[in-house]
């Protein structure tokens, strides 16, 4: 019966998505159950937030250059490497289970890579890179002073937002739990988290949510080397911090810190 098959398939672990694909090849009944829209909704409710499958990271640390690849937490195809020295690719962003990669080689500028199937598709150069999507609005920054540009797709209009801090280089824009715009940065050895909140009469302003003293939770080899924000995971509340001791993941909900790999939930 489809209902019983669905209950069984519902319990396949989300941290190993290849099992769902393999199950779809068993028979027509199973693929029919897996492809039904209701199964996707039930799977999300049953398992909660989707797991992090890995991290794209290419920031040099004092231990040496970080590998230009997809740091996977499950079985995944290798990161696309046109060159053996790793200097021909640069990961830019990851969204909707696809990765945008800058390709530094003749006749290829950008690549959209599916880390699950390994499929690759070339694209034209985009006008924006660093940003986040919240509802129907896209937010991205101007690198010079962190000025934030908001593009509203429905109204087809642009507006500018002053950042909470202009004097930092490594930042992360993110969607907060209440779907407000979030801004994360490090100053000294502290992580600052801000969110954009609406005030009466439609006005909006930045409100400081949290200040996390990183020296109390992340070890450092050289105290003079300040930690840097290198990214965030939308929807699951993870911030990625690079220090001279390596790369660390901070779970903003639980406060758990882990080095060297991503926590799969």
N, C-alpha and C positions, 0 to 999 in steps of 0.2 A: 504494500500500500504506500502511496506517495507520502502520507502523513508520517508513517513510521520511518521511511527512508529519510525524510527531511529531518526528523528528530535525531537520527544517527549522524547525518552529515553536518548538522548544526554544531556538533561537538568536536569537529576537526579544529585543531589549534590554529588561531590566526597568525601566530608567529611562524608558521610553516605553510604559507599559502600554496605551495606546490601540491599539497595534498588535495586541495579543492580541484585543481586542474586535473590531477590524475583520476580523481573520482568521476569527473565529467566524461572520461573516456571509457568507463566501465560498460555503460549501456545507455540506450536512449531514455529510459526512465530516469536514470540518475541525472543526466544532463538537463532533462526537462525540469526536474526539481531544483537544480542549482541555478538555472537561468530564470526561474520565475521571480518577478520583482519582490514578492513577499519574502522569499528566502533571504535576500540581501538585507531587508529591514530587520528580520528576526535575528539574523547573524550579528548585526550591529548591536541590537538590544541585548542579546545574550552575552556577548563578549565585551561590550563597552567600547571605549576608545580603541582605535586600531593600533597595532604595535608599531614600533619604529623598526624598520627593516635594516637600517644602516645610516651612515653619515658620510657626506662628501666633505672632505677637509683637505686643504692644501696651504696651510699657514706654517711658515718655518718657525721652529722652536729651537732653543739653545742646544737640545740634544742632536740636532741635525734636521734636514728638511723632511717634512711629513710626506708620506707616500701619496702620489696623485692617483687615488683609486677610491672605490666605494668600499668603506669599512663595513662589511656585512655582518649581521647577527644570525643569518640563516643561509641556506644554499642559494647562491645567486651567481649569474654569469659575471665574468671579470669585467672590470671597468675598461672602457675603450682606450687603448694606448697606441696611438700611431707611432710613437717613438719610444725606444728602449730607455732613454734617459728621463722620461716623464715630463719633459718641458714642452710638449706639443698639445697638451690638453689642460683645461682649466675649468673645473665645475663652477657653474654660476648660480643655479637654483634648482630646487626639486619641488614639484607640485603635481597633484593629481596622478601620483604613481609614475611620473615621467621626470627625467633629469635633463637639464639644459647644460650643455658642455660647449665651451669655446675651443675650437680646433685651430691650432696654429700651424697650418700647413697649406700649401698651394691649392686653390680652388675649393677649399672647404673651410667655412668660417664658423658655423654653428652646427651642433648635433643634438637632436632629441633622442634620448636613450631610454629604453624600457629595461630597468634592472631585473625584472622578473623573467621576461622572454628573451632579452638580449637584442630586440629589434632596434634599429638605428635609422633615423631620418634626418636629412640635411635641411637647414633653414636659413633664411636671410638674416642679416644682422639686426637685432632688435634695438629699439631706441632706449629701452630701460633695462636694468638688470636687478638691482637690489630692491625688494619691496615685499608687500603682503597684500592679500585679497581678503576683504571683510564685506560680506554681503555683495552688493553690486558695485562697490567702490574699490579701486586699486590705489594703494599708497606706495610711493617710491621716493627715494631721496636724491638730492643733488649733493654729490660727494664733497663739494667745497666747504659748505658750512652746515650740512645736515638738514637744509631746508626740505620739508616734505611736500611733495606734490600729490594731490588727491584727484583722481580721475573717476567721475561718476558716469557709469556706462549708460544708464537710462536717460539721464539728462544730457549726456555727451558734452560735459564741461569739465574744465580744470580749475583748481583752486590751490592756494599755497597755505601751508601751516608752518609756523615757526616751531622749531624743535625745543624740547626742554633744556637741551645743552648743545652748544655749537662748538665747544672746544674739545670734542672727542672724535677720534677717527673710526674706531671699530665699534659699531652699533648693530642692533638688530631691531627691526620692526616686527610686530607680531599681533595676532588677534588675542585679546584677553578673554576670560571666561564669560564676561558679560557682553562680548562682541564689540567692545570698544577698542580703539587703536592703542597698542602698547609700544613702549620705547625702552630698550635695555642698553645700558652702557656701563663701562667700568671707569672709575676715577680713582687713581691710587690703587689700593688693594680692596676696594669695595665695589659691589655690584649694585647699580641703581635701577629700579624698575618704576616706570611712569605709565600713566594711562590718561587718555583724553576723555574728560567727563563733560557732559552737557549740563549747563546751568540754566536758570530761568530765562525766558525770552529767547531761547535757542542759542545762547552764547556757549562757547566751549573753552576749556582751559586744561592745562596739564596738572595732574595731581600725582604727587609722589606716593607710590604704593608701598614699596619696601626698600630697605637698604640692607644688604647682606655683607657682612664682614668676611671676605673670602679667606683671609689669613687664618681664620679659626676653623675652616672646614677643608681647605685645600693646601697641601704642602707646597713649599717653594724651595728650590735649590739656592737661588740667589734672591734675597729679599728686595734688591734694587730693581728686579725685573717685574714690572707690573703685569697682572693677568689681563687678558683681552677677551672680549666677547667675539666669538666667531660664528654664531648662528643660534637659531631656536627651532623647535619642532612645534608646528601649529597644531592646536587641538589637544595636546597632551601635556603642556606646561613644562617642557625641558629647555634649559639654556646650556649652551656649549661654551666652555671656557678653556682657553689655551694659556699655559704657563710654561716656565722653563723646566718644569717637572713632567710636562706632557699635556695631553688633552683630557678634560674632565667633563662629565655630564652632571648637571644639577637638576633634580626633580623639585620644582618649585612647590608642589603640593606636600610632599613628604619630607623634603629637606635632604633626601638621600643623595649622596655624591658617589660617583664611580669613575674610575680611571680606565682609559684605554679601550673601552668598548661601550656600546649603547645598551641601556637597560631596556629589555623587551618586556612589555606589559601584557 
